[in-house]
Amino acid sequence: MTITKQARILDTMKPIQFAILAILAAVAGVKAATTDETIEICQKICHDEEPVCAEGWYPVKMGVCWTCCTEI
């Protein structure tokens, strides 16, 4: 398709058609949101070894650090 042919197609499109196509193109790449409603909160401390966490908290390894997290 040549540039002039593309330009002619765009010239004949109604503004609403262009808007709908633009919205569809934008939405096509959107990742669906998760339905999991739990939020994980972690302490800002880096342990070298797996820690013993308080009740309701659990150990999590993040990279080279261990920390304690909980869910709300």
PDB file with one MODEL, atoms N, CA, C and O in Angstrom:
MODEL        1
ATOM      1  N   MET A   1       0.853  -1.175   0.000  1.00  0.00           N
ATOM      2  CA  MET A   1       0.000   0.000   0.000  1.00  0.00           C
ATOM      3  C   MET A   1       0.898   1.237   0.000  1.00  0.00           C
ATOM      4  O   MET A   1       1.787   1.357   0.843  1.00  0.00           O
ATOM      5  N   THR A   2       0.678   2.121  -0.906  1.00  0.00           N
ATOM      6  CA  THR A   2       1.503   3.315  -1.015  1.00  0.00           C
ATOM      7  C   THR A   2       1.068   4.365   0.010  1.00  0.00           C
ATOM      8  O   THR A   2      -0.021   4.291   0.580  1.00  0.00           O
ATOM      9  N   ILE A   3       1.932   5.323   0.220  1.00  0.00           N
ATOM     10  CA  ILE A   3       1.638   6.391   1.185  1.00  0.00           C
ATOM     11  C   ILE A   3       0.418   7.198   0.747  1.00  0.00           C
ATOM     12  O   ILE A   3      -0.411   7.560   1.582  1.00  0.00           O
ATOM     13  N   THR A   4       0.297   7.481  -0.530  1.00  0.00           N
ATOM     14  CA  THR A   4      -0.851   8.267  -0.987  1.00  0.00           C
ATOM     15  C   THR A   4      -2.147   7.497  -0.803  1.00  0.00           C
ATOM     16  O   THR A   4      -3.184   8.087  -0.502  1.00  0.00           O
ATOM     17  N   LYS A   5      -2.095   6.184  -0.981  1.00  0.00           N
ATOM     18  CA  LYS A   5      -3.292   5.374  -0.776  1.00  0.00           C
ATOM     19  C   LYS A   5      -3.675   5.365   0.708  1.00  0.00           C
ATOM     20  O   LYS A   5      -4.857   5.449   1.041  1.00  0.00           O
ATOM     21  N   GLN A   6      -2.680   5.262   1.603  1.00  0.00           N
ATOM     22  CA  GLN A   6      -2.930   5.323   3.046  1.00  0.00           C
ATOM     23  C   GLN A   6      -3.501   6.680   3.434  1.00  0.00           C
ATOM     24  O   GLN A   6      -4.426   6.758   4.242  1.00  0.00           O
ATOM     25  N   ALA A   7      -2.961   7.737   2.869  1.00  0.00           N
ATOM     26  CA  ALA A   7      -3.447   9.082   3.170  1.00  0.00           C
ATOM     27  C   ALA A   7      -4.892   9.240   2.722  1.00  0.00           C
ATOM     28  O   ALA A   7      -5.694   9.855   3.423  1.00  0.00           O
ATOM     29  N   ARG A   8      -5.233   8.688   1.556  1.00  0.00           N
ATOM     30  CA  ARG A   8      -6.609   8.755   1.074  1.00  0.00           C
ATOM     31  C   ARG A   8      -7.570   8.020   2.010  1.00  0.00           C
ATOM     32  O   ARG A   8      -8.679   8.488   2.272  1.00  0.00           O
ATOM     33  N   ILE A   9      -7.126   6.857   2.512  1.00  0.00           N
ATOM     34  CA  ILE A   9      -7.959   6.096   3.437  1.00  0.00           C
ATOM     35  C   ILE A   9      -8.187   6.892   4.724  1.00  0.00           C
ATOM     36  O   ILE A   9      -9.310   6.958   5.224  1.00  0.00           O
ATOM     37  N   LEU A  10      -7.129   7.491   5.255  1.00  0.00           N
ATOM     38  CA  LEU A  10      -7.267   8.290   6.467  1.00  0.00           C
ATOM     39  C   LEU A  10      -8.141   9.516   6.240  1.00  0.00           C
ATOM     40  O   LEU A  10      -8.897   9.913   7.127  1.00  0.00           O
ATOM     41  N   ASP A  11      -8.043  10.116   5.061  1.00  0.00           N
ATOM     42  CA  ASP A  11      -8.864  11.288   4.753  1.00  0.00           C
ATOM     43  C   ASP A  11     -10.340  10.943   4.698  1.00  0.00           C
ATOM     44  O   ASP A  11     -11.182  11.777   5.028  1.00  0.00           O
ATOM     45  N   THR A  12     -10.668   9.721   4.284  1.00  0.00           N
ATOM     46  CA  THR A  12     -12.072   9.354   4.150  1.00  0.00           C
ATOM     47  C   THR A  12     -12.665   8.793   5.443  1.00  0.00           C
ATOM     48  O   THR A  12     -13.881   8.623   5.540  1.00  0.00           O
ATOM     49  N   MET A  13     -11.826   8.506   6.429  1.00  0.00           N
ATOM     50  CA  MET A  13     -12.332   7.988   7.699  1.00  0.00           C
ATOM     51  C   MET A  13     -13.046   9.090   8.465  1.00  0.00           C
ATOM     52  O   MET A  13     -12.585  10.231   8.514  1.00  0.00           O
ATOM     53  N   LYS A  14     -14.140   8.745   9.042  1.00  0.00           N
ATOM     54  CA  LYS A  14     -14.849   9.689   9.891  1.00  0.00           C
ATOM     55  C   LYS A  14     -14.105   9.763  11.221  1.00  0.00           C
ATOM     56  O   LYS A  14     -13.502   8.775  11.639  1.00  0.00           O
ATOM     57  N   PRO A  15     -14.133  10.902  11.888  1.00  0.00           N
ATOM     58  CA  PRO A  15     -13.409  11.038  13.161  1.00  0.00           C
ATOM     59  C   PRO A  15     -13.807   9.990  14.202  1.00  0.00           C
ATOM     60  O   PRO A  15     -12.954   9.532  14.962  1.00  0.00           O
ATOM     61  N   ILE A  16     -15.069   9.607  14.253  1.00  0.00           N
ATOM     62  CA  ILE A  16     -15.495   8.611  15.237  1.00  0.00           C
ATOM     63  C   ILE A  16     -14.893   7.246  14.932  1.00  0.00           C
ATOM     64  O   ILE A  16     -14.547   6.505  15.852  1.00  0.00           O
ATOM     65  N   GLN A  17     -14.763   6.902  13.650  1.00  0.00           N
ATOM     66  CA  GLN A  17     -14.141   5.637  13.281  1.00  0.00           C
ATOM     67  C   GLN A  17     -12.674   5.625  13.705  1.00  0.00           C
ATOM     68  O   GLN A  17     -12.175   4.622  14.215  1.00  0.00           O
ATOM     69  N   PHE A  18     -12.002   6.733  13.493  1.00  0.00           N
ATOM     70  CA  PHE A  18     -10.603   6.841  13.886  1.00  0.00           C
ATOM     71  C   PHE A  18     -10.467   6.709  15.402  1.00  0.00           C
ATOM     72  O   PHE A  18      -9.561   6.031  15.887  1.00  0.00           O
ATOM     73  N   ALA A  19     -11.363   7.352  16.151  1.00  0.00           N
ATOM     74  CA  ALA A  19     -11.311   7.286  17.613  1.00  0.00           C
ATOM     75  C   ALA A  19     -11.541   5.859  18.103  1.00  0.00           C
ATOM     76  O   ALA A  19     -10.853   5.398  19.014  1.00  0.00           O
ATOM     77  N   ILE A  20     -12.487   5.173  17.516  1.00  0.00           N
ATOM     78  CA  ILE A  20     -12.770   3.787  17.920  1.00  0.00           C
ATOM     79  C   ILE A  20     -11.573   2.893  17.634  1.00  0.00           C
ATOM     80  O   ILE A  20     -11.196   2.071  18.469  1.00  0.00           O
ATOM     81  N   LEU A  21     -10.979   3.050  16.468  1.00  0.00           N
ATOM     82  CA  LEU A  21      -9.801   2.242  16.134  1.00  0.00           C
ATOM     83  C   LEU A  21      -8.631   2.547  17.067  1.00  0.00           C
ATOM     84  O   LEU A  21      -7.896   1.638  17.453  1.00  0.00           O
ATOM     85  N   ALA A  22      -8.454   3.807  17.428  1.00  0.00           N
ATOM     86  CA  ALA A  22      -7.373   4.190  18.334  1.00  0.00           C
ATOM     87  C   ALA A  22      -7.588   3.578  19.722  1.00  0.00           C
ATOM     88  O   ALA A  22      -6.640   3.102  20.346  1.00  0.00           O
ATOM     89  N   ILE A  23      -8.822   3.592  20.196  1.00  0.00           N
ATOM     90  CA  ILE A  23      -9.126   3.005  21.502  1.00  0.00           C
ATOM     91  C   ILE A  23      -8.909   1.494  21.477  1.00  0.00           C
ATOM     92  O   ILE A  23      -8.338   0.931  22.410  1.00  0.00           O
ATOM     93  N   LEU A  24      -9.363   0.843  20.415  1.00  0.00           N
ATOM     94  CA  LEU A  24      -9.161  -0.599  20.302  1.00  0.00           C
ATOM     95  C   LEU A  24      -7.680  -0.964  20.261  1.00  0.00           C
ATOM     96  O   LEU A  24      -7.261  -1.947  20.872  1.00  0.00           O
ATOM     97  N   ALA A  25      -6.908  -0.187  19.556  1.00  0.00           N
ATOM     98  CA  ALA A  25      -5.471  -0.449  19.476  1.00  0.00           C
ATOM     99  C   ALA A  25      -4.809  -0.266  20.838  1.00  0.00           C
ATOM    100  O   ALA A  25      -3.906  -1.021  21.197  1.00  0.00           O
ATOM    101  N   ALA A  26      -5.253   0.731  21.594  1.00  0.00           N
ATOM    102  CA  ALA A  26      -4.679   0.983  22.917  1.00  0.00           C
ATOM    103  C   ALA A  26      -5.052  -0.114  23.906  1.00  0.00           C
ATOM    104  O   ALA A  26      -4.222  -0.530  24.714  1.00  0.00           O
ATOM    105  N   VAL A  27      -6.280  -0.578  23.848  1.00  0.00           N
ATOM    106  CA  VAL A  27      -6.772  -1.584  24.783  1.00  0.00           C
ATOM    107  C   VAL A  27      -6.231  -2.969  24.457  1.00  0.00           C
ATOM    108  O   VAL A  27      -6.122  -3.809  25.350  1.00  0.00           O
ATOM    109  N   ALA A  28      -5.899  -3.220  23.224  1.00  0.00           N
ATOM    110  CA  ALA A  28      -5.453  -4.548  22.801  1.00  0.00           C
ATOM    111  C   ALA A  28      -4.207  -5.000  23.555  1.00  0.00           C
ATOM    112  O   ALA A  28      -4.031  -6.196  23.786  1.00  0.00           O
ATOM    113  N   GLY A  29      -3.350  -4.075  23.937  1.00  0.00           N
ATOM    114  CA  GLY A  29      -2.120  -4.440  24.625  1.00  0.00           C
ATOM    115  C   GLY A  29      -2.198  -4.365  26.132  1.00  0.00           C
ATOM    116  O   GLY A  29      -1.188  -4.608  26.793  1.00  0.00           O
ATOM    117  N   VAL A  30      -3.329  -4.047  26.707  1.00  0.00           N
ATOM    118  CA  VAL A  30      -3.454  -3.891  28.150  1.00  0.00           C
ATOM    119  C   VAL A  30      -3.600  -5.257  28.813  1.00  0.00           C
ATOM    120  O   VAL A  30      -4.433  -6.068  28.412  1.00  0.00           O
ATOM    121  N   LYS A  31      -2.791  -5.496  29.818  1.00  0.00           N
ATOM    122  CA  LYS A  31      -2.857  -6.744  30.558  1.00  0.00           C
ATOM    123  C   LYS A  31      -4.019  -6.663  31.544  1.00  0.00           C
ATOM    124  O   LYS A  31      -4.200  -5.643  32.210  1.00  0.00           O
ATOM    125  N   ALA A  32      -4.792  -7.712  31.636  1.00  0.00           N
ATOM    126  CA  ALA A  32      -5.939  -7.726  32.541  1.00  0.00           C
ATOM    127  C   ALA A  32      -5.479  -7.625  33.986  1.00  0.00           C
ATOM    128  O   ALA A  32      -4.471  -8.221  34.365  1.00  0.00           O
ATOM    129  N   ALA A  33      -6.212  -6.874  34.789  1.00  0.00           N
ATOM    130  CA  ALA A  33      -5.883  -6.699  36.202  1.00  0.00           C
ATOM    131  C   ALA A  33      -6.172  -7.990  36.960  1.00  0.00           C
ATOM    132  O   ALA A  33      -7.086  -8.739  36.616  1.00  0.00           O
ATOM    133  N   THR A  34      -5.386  -8.231  37.984  1.00  0.00           N
ATOM    134  CA  THR A  34      -5.590  -9.421  38.793  1.00  0.00           C
ATOM    135  C   THR A  34      -6.814  -9.257  39.689  1.00  0.00           C
ATOM    136  O   THR A  34      -7.144  -8.145  40.100  1.00  0.00           O
ATOM    137  N   THR A  35      -7.473 -10.352  39.983  1.00  0.00           N
ATOM    138  CA  THR A  35      -8.630 -10.303  40.876  1.00  0.00           C
ATOM    139  C   THR A  35      -8.235 -10.651  42.302  1.00  0.00           C
ATOM    140  O   THR A  35      -9.075 -10.641  43.201  1.00  0.00           O
ATOM    141  N   ASP A  36      -6.954 -10.960  42.515  1.00  0.00           N
ATOM    142  CA  ASP A  36      -6.457 -11.265  43.848  1.00  0.00           C
ATOM    143  C   ASP A  36      -6.423  -9.971  44.654  1.00  0.00           C
ATOM    144  O   ASP A  36      -5.738  -9.021  44.275  1.00  0.00           O
ATOM    145  N   GLU A  37      -7.153  -9.929  45.753  1.00  0.00           N
ATOM    146  CA  GLU A  37      -7.264  -8.691  46.515  1.00  0.00           C
ATOM    147  C   GLU A  37      -6.354  -8.657  47.732  1.00  0.00           C
ATOM    148  O   GLU A  37      -6.477  -7.755  48.559  1.00  0.00           O
ATOM    149  N   THR A  38      -5.439  -9.621  47.863  1.00  0.00           N
ATOM    150  CA  THR A  38      -4.520  -9.594  48.991  1.00  0.00           C
ATOM    151  C   THR A  38      -3.338  -8.699  48.663  1.00  0.00           C
ATOM    152  O   THR A  38      -2.883  -8.633  47.521  1.00  0.00           O
ATOM    153  N   ILE A  39      -2.854  -8.017  49.678  1.00  0.00           N
ATOM    154  CA  ILE A  39      -1.703  -7.128  49.521  1.00  0.00           C
ATOM    155  C   ILE A  39      -0.606  -7.645  50.440  1.00  0.00           C
ATOM    156  O   ILE A  39      -0.829  -7.854  51.632  1.00  0.00           O
ATOM    157  N   GLU A  40       0.573  -7.848  49.882  1.00  0.00           N
ATOM    158  CA  GLU A  40       1.704  -8.335  50.669  1.00  0.00           C
ATOM    159  C   GLU A  40       2.535  -7.149  51.147  1.00  0.00           C
ATOM    160  O   GLU A  40       2.925  -6.291  50.354  1.00  0.00           O
ATOM    161  N   ILE A  41       2.799  -7.111  52.441  1.00  0.00           N
ATOM    162  CA  ILE A  41       3.620  -6.057  53.035  1.00  0.00           C
ATOM    163  C   ILE A  41       4.855  -6.729  53.612  1.00  0.00           C
ATOM    164  O   ILE A  41       4.752  -7.707  54.352  1.00  0.00           O
ATOM    165  N   CYS A  42       6.033  -6.194  53.269  1.00  0.00           N
ATOM    166  CA  CYS A  42       7.292  -6.776  53.733  1.00  0.00           C
ATOM    167  C   CYS A  42       8.110  -5.735  54.487  1.00  0.00           C
ATOM    168  O   CYS A  42       8.033  -4.535  54.223  1.00  0.00           O
ATOM    169  N   GLN A  43       8.896  -6.238  55.435  1.00  0.00           N
ATOM    170  CA  GLN A  43       9.778  -5.362  56.193  1.00  0.00           C
ATOM    171  C   GLN A  43      10.946  -4.925  55.318  1.00  0.00           C
ATOM    172  O   GLN A  43      11.337  -5.639  54.394  1.00  0.00           O
ATOM    173  N   LYS A  44      11.500  -3.754  55.610  1.00  0.00           N
ATOM    174  CA  LYS A  44      12.653  -3.243  54.863  1.00  0.00           C
ATOM    175  C   LYS A  44      13.939  -3.599  55.599  1.00  0.00           C
ATOM    176  O   LYS A  44      14.698  -2.722  56.010  1.00  0.00           O
ATOM    177  N   ILE A  45      14.167  -4.878  55.755  1.00  0.00           N
ATOM    178  CA  ILE A  45      15.379  -5.346  56.405  1.00  0.00           C
ATOM    179  C   ILE A  45      15.933  -6.502  55.584  1.00  0.00           C
ATOM    180  O   ILE A  45      15.176  -7.278  55.002  1.00  0.00           O
ATOM    181  N   CYS A  46      17.239  -6.610  55.542  1.00  0.00           N
ATOM    182  CA  CYS A  46      17.902  -7.650  54.747  1.00  0.00           C
ATOM    183  C   CYS A  46      18.651  -8.588  55.686  1.00  0.00           C
ATOM    184  O   CYS A  46      19.678  -8.223  56.257  1.00  0.00           O
ATOM    185  N   HIS A  47      18.122  -9.809  55.838  1.00  0.00           N
ATOM    186  CA  HIS A  47      18.786 -10.838  56.637  1.00  0.00           C
ATOM    187  C   HIS A  47      19.612 -11.711  55.698  1.00  0.00           C
ATOM    188  O   HIS A  47      19.207 -11.982  54.567  1.00  0.00           O
ATOM    189  N   ASP A  48      20.776 -12.148  56.179  1.00  0.00           N
ATOM    190  CA  ASP A  48      21.609 -13.062  55.389  1.00  0.00           C
ATOM    191  C   ASP A  48      21.017 -14.465  55.347  1.00  0.00           C
ATOM    192  O   ASP A  48      21.197 -15.198  54.375  1.00  0.00           O
ATOM    193  N   GLU A  49      20.308 -14.829  56.418  1.00  0.00           N
ATOM    194  CA  GLU A  49      19.722 -16.158  56.523  1.00  0.00           C
ATOM    195  C   GLU A  49      18.220 -16.034  56.717  1.00  0.00           C
ATOM    196  O   GLU A  49      17.717 -14.962  57.055  1.00  0.00           O
ATOM    197  N   GLU A  50      17.508 -17.125  56.502  1.00  0.00           N
ATOM    198  CA  GLU A  50      16.052 -17.122  56.675  1.00  0.00           C
ATOM    199  C   GLU A  50      15.711 -16.748  58.117  1.00  0.00           C
ATOM    200  O   GLU A  50      16.149 -17.427  59.047  1.00  0.00           O
ATOM    201  N   PRO A  51      14.935 -15.679  58.318  1.00  0.00           N
ATOM    202  CA  PRO A  51      14.627 -15.232  59.675  1.00  0.00           C
ATOM    203  C   PRO A  51      13.466 -16.015  60.295  1.00  0.00           C
ATOM    204  O   PRO A  51      12.688 -16.665  59.597  1.00  0.00           O
ATOM    205  N   VAL A  52      13.375 -15.934  61.611  1.00  0.00           N
ATOM    206  CA  VAL A  52      12.202 -16.430  62.325  1.00  0.00           C
ATOM    207  C   VAL A  52      11.283 -15.214  62.442  1.00  0.00           C
ATOM    208  O   VAL A  52      11.623 -14.233  63.103  1.00  0.00           O
ATOM    209  N   CYS A  53      10.130 -15.284  61.802  1.00  0.00           N
ATOM    210  CA  CYS A  53       9.224 -14.136  61.742  1.00  0.00           C
ATOM    211  C   CYS A  53       8.174 -14.215  62.848  1.00  0.00           C
ATOM    212  O   CYS A  53       7.875 -15.292  63.365  1.00  0.00           O
ATOM    213  N   ALA A  54       7.633 -13.077  63.192  1.00  0.00           N
ATOM    214  CA  ALA A  54       6.586 -12.985  64.208  1.00  0.00           C
ATOM    215  C   ALA A  54       5.321 -13.694  63.725  1.00  0.00           C
ATOM    216  O   ALA A  54       5.186 -14.014  62.544  1.00  0.00           O
ATOM    217  N   GLU A  55       4.407 -13.932  64.648  1.00  0.00           N
ATOM    218  CA  GLU A  55       3.152 -14.604  64.313  1.00  0.00           C
ATOM    219  C   GLU A  55       2.398 -13.792  63.258  1.00  0.00           C
ATOM    220  O   GLU A  55       2.245 -12.578  63.394  1.00  0.00           O
ATOM    221  N   GLY A  56       1.931 -14.465  62.215  1.00  0.00           N
ATOM    222  CA  GLY A  56       1.210 -13.805  61.133  1.00  0.00           C
ATOM    223  C   GLY A  56       2.125 -13.333  60.010  1.00  0.00           C
ATOM    224  O   GLY A  56       1.651 -12.843  58.986  1.00  0.00           O
ATOM    225  N   TRP A  57       3.423 -13.479  60.197  1.00  0.00           N
ATOM    226  CA  TRP A  57       4.418 -13.103  59.198  1.00  0.00           C
ATOM    227  C   TRP A  57       5.112 -14.363  58.710  1.00  0.00           C
ATOM    228  O   TRP A  57       5.119 -15.374  59.411  1.00  0.00           O
ATOM    229  N   TYR A  58       5.699 -14.318  57.515  1.00  0.00           N
ATOM    230  CA  TYR A  58       6.385 -15.483  56.962  1.00  0.00           C
ATOM    231  C   TYR A  58       7.648 -15.017  56.237  1.00  0.00           C
ATOM    232  O   TYR A  58       7.691 -13.910  55.700  1.00  0.00           O
ATOM    233  N   PRO A  59       8.696 -15.887  56.226  1.00  0.00           N
ATOM    234  CA  PRO A  59       9.949 -15.500  55.570  1.00  0.00           C
ATOM    235  C   PRO A  59       9.834 -15.543  54.047  1.00  0.00           C
ATOM    236  O   PRO A  59       9.197 -16.433  53.483  1.00  0.00           O
ATOM    237  N   VAL A  60      10.470 -14.556  53.390  1.00  0.00           N
ATOM    238  CA  VAL A  60      10.490 -14.465  51.929  1.00  0.00           C
ATOM    239  C   VAL A  60      11.906 -14.098  51.504  1.00  0.00           C
ATOM    240  O   VAL A  60      12.521 -13.200  52.077  1.00  0.00           O
ATOM    241  N   LYS A  61      12.418 -14.799  50.494  1.00  0.00           N
ATOM    242  CA  LYS A  61      13.734 -14.453  49.951  1.00  0.00           C
ATOM    243  C   LYS A  61      13.535 -13.541  48.759  1.00  0.00           C
ATOM    244  O   LYS A  61      12.843 -13.889  47.802  1.00  0.00           O
ATOM    245  N   MET A  62      14.148 -12.373  48.824  1.00  0.00           N
ATOM    246  CA  MET A  62      14.077 -11.380  47.746  1.00  0.00           C
ATOM    247  C   MET A  62      15.496 -11.119  47.258  1.00  0.00           C
ATOM    248  O   MET A  62      16.243 -10.356  47.871  1.00  0.00           O
ATOM    249  N   GLY A  63      15.853 -11.745  46.171  1.00  0.00           N
ATOM    250  CA  GLY A  63      17.226 -11.613  45.678  1.00  0.00           C
ATOM    251  C   GLY A  63      18.162 -12.335  46.622  1.00  0.00           C
ATOM    252  O   GLY A  63      18.026 -13.540  46.833  1.00  0.00           O
ATOM    253  N   VAL A  64      19.123 -11.604  47.201  1.00  0.00           N
ATOM    254  CA  VAL A  64      20.064 -12.199  48.151  1.00  0.00           C
ATOM    255  C   VAL A  64      19.622 -11.980  49.593  1.00  0.00           C
ATOM    256  O   VAL A  64      20.269 -12.478  50.514  1.00  0.00           O
ATOM    257  N   CYS A  65      18.537 -11.249  49.807  1.00  0.00           N
ATOM    258  CA  CYS A  65      18.063 -10.907  51.148  1.00  0.00           C
ATOM    259  C   CYS A  65      16.861 -11.749  51.562  1.00  0.00           C
ATOM    260  O   CYS A  65      16.043 -12.148  50.733  1.00  0.00           O
ATOM    261  N   TRP A  66      16.778 -12.007  52.858  1.00  0.00           N
ATOM    262  CA  TRP A  66      15.597 -12.603  53.465  1.00  0.00           C
ATOM    263  C   TRP A  66      14.902 -11.510  54.269  1.00  0.00           C
ATOM    264  O   TRP A  66      15.559 -10.650  54.855  1.00  0.00           O
ATOM    265  N   THR A  67      13.599 -11.546  54.295  1.00  0.00           N
ATOM    266  CA  THR A  67      12.816 -10.606  55.079  1.00  0.00           C
ATOM    267  C   THR A  67      11.527 -11.294  55.521  1.00  0.00           C
ATOM    268  O   THR A  67      11.273 -12.441  55.153  1.00  0.00           O
ATOM    269  N   CYS A  68      10.718 -10.593  56.307  1.00  0.00           N
ATOM    270  CA  CYS A  68       9.433 -11.124  56.761  1.00  0.00           C
ATOM    271  C   CYS A  68       8.306 -10.348  56.104  1.00  0.00           C
ATOM    272  O   CYS A  68       8.352  -9.120  56.022  1.00  0.00           O
ATOM    273  N   CYS A  69       7.290 -11.070  55.634  1.00  0.00           N
ATOM    274  CA  CYS A  69       6.148 -10.448  54.962  1.00  0.00           C
ATOM    275  C   CYS A  69       4.846 -10.938  55.595  1.00  0.00           C
ATOM    276  O   CYS A  69       4.811 -11.967  56.269  1.00  0.00           O
ATOM    277  N   THR A  70       3.793 -10.186  55.364  1.00  0.00           N
ATOM    278  CA  THR A  70       2.455 -10.560  55.790  1.00  0.00           C
ATOM    279  C   THR A  70       1.473 -10.107  54.723  1.00  0.00           C
ATOM    280  O   THR A  70       1.795  -9.258  53.893  1.00  0.00           O
ATOM    281  N   GLU A  71       0.286 -10.671  54.748  1.00  0.00           N
ATOM    282  CA  GLU A  71      -0.744 -10.282  53.794  1.00  0.00           C
ATOM    283  C   GLU A  71      -1.880  -9.591  54.527  1.00  0.00           C
ATOM    284  O   GLU A  71      -2.251  -9.974  55.636  1.00  0.00           O
ATOM    285  N   ILE A  72      -2.417  -8.577  53.893  1.00  0.00           N
ATOM    286  CA  ILE A  72      -3.602  -7.897  54.468  1.00  0.00           C
ATOM    287  C   ILE A  72      -4.742  -7.983  53.501  1.00  0.00           C
ATOM    288  O   ILE A  72      -5.829  -7.479  53.783  1.00  0.00           O
TER     289      ILE A  72
ENDMDL
END
